[in-house]
């Protein structure tokens, strides 16, 4: 498989903490339940890494903690 040959991995799942080095926030969404830190609540496009290098950030919706 081509992805395995070049160590291409995909990331971006609902529930993981938002990381601006890995994710591109496209919108802010309300959280179904309170969150302690900015959290991915929707994934529009998974991100991709080539080895350790991010070649495409994950495009996501984010929920922020309530203040």
N, C-alpha and C positions, 0 to 999 in steps of 0.2 A: 504494500500500500504506500502511496506517495507521501502521505502525512507521516507515517512511521519512518520512512527512509530519511526524511529531513528533520526529524524530531519536532514536527509541527503538533502543537497541542492547543486545545480550545478551552476557554474558561468563560465564566459569567453564569451564575446561578442565583435564583431567588433566595433571599435570606442571608447572603454573605455580606460582610461589612463593605461599605462603599470605599473604594481606594482610587483617588484621582489619577494615580499612575497606571491603573489597569482599566478604569471605567470612564466612559463619557456619559455624563448625566444629561439626558434629553428632557426630562420633566421631573417635577416634584409631585409625589402622590401621597395621599393619606395612608397611614398604616392601619391594617386591620386590627392590630394590637400594638400597644406602646413599644417603642424601640429605645434602647439606651444610647445608640450611636447611629449615624447615617447608615441606612441599610438598603440594599437592592430589593425592590419589590416587584419589578417587572423587567424582563430582558427582551429587547427588540432585536438585538443581533449579538451573538456570542463573539467574544474576542479571540484573538489568535496570537500564539507565541511561536517563534522559531528559536528553539533552544531556550535561552533565558530572555531573549529580546522580544518585546511586544511589537508585533507588526500591525495589529489592528486592535484598538481598545474595544471592550464590550460596550454596546450602546444600551443604556439602562434607564429605568425610572427609579427614583430614590425617595424613601421616607426619612424624615428627620425627626429627632426626639422632640417631644412636646415640652415647652418651657413653662 
